[in-house]
Amino acid sequence: MCLGVPARVMSVSGTFATVEVGGARREISVMLLEEIREGDWVILHAGFAISKLSPEEAQRTLQYLREISDVNEIH
């Protein structure tokens, strides 16, 4: 199973962007998407931004991931 996670774009330089995921920053490729700007939210998978999403979708997805993590810590 593959998992893509929401990441917030902090800066863009050509086909690369610096994103923040869970407080950590990393450089990723944005070559698969058009018109990525600072402040956008993307789905990050294997070092590539594979789609854009709204801030609301990003927050909802992050909340779901936190809930899953909390459940796994209990068991």
ChimeraX attribute file (.defattr): number of C-alpha atoms within 10 A of each C-alpha:
attribute: neighborCount
match mode: 1-to-1
recipient: residues
	/A:1	2
	/A:2	5
	/A:3	8
	/A:4	15
	/A:5	16
	/A:6	27
	/A:7	27
	/A:8	24
	/A:9	24
	/A:10	17
	/A:11	16
	/A:12	18
	/A:13	11
	/A:14	9
	/A:15	13
	/A:16	16
	/A:17	23
	/A:18	19
	/A:19	26
	/A:20	17
	/A:21	15
	/A:22	11
	/A:23	7
	/A:24	8
	/A:25	14
	/A:26	13
	/A:27	16
	/A:28	19
	/A:29	19
	/A:30	24
	/A:31	15
	/A:32	10
	/A:33	14
	/A:34	10
	/A:35	8
	/A:36	22
	/A:37	14
	/A:38	13
	/A:39	14
	/A:40	18
	/A:41	25
	/A:42	25
	/A:43	17
	/A:44	22
	/A:45	16
	/A:46	12
	/A:47	12
	/A:48	19
	/A:49	26
	/A:50	16
	/A:51	17
	/A:52	20
	/A:53	15
	/A:54	12
	/A:55	15
	/A:56	10
	/A:57	13
	/A:58	20
	/A:59	14
	/A:60	13
	/A:61	14
	/A:62	17
	/A:63	12
	/A:64	12
	/A:65	14
	/A:66	12
	/A:67	12
	/A:68	11
	/A:69	11
	/A:70	11
	/A:71	10
	/A:72	9
	/A:73	8
	/A:74	6
	/A:75	5
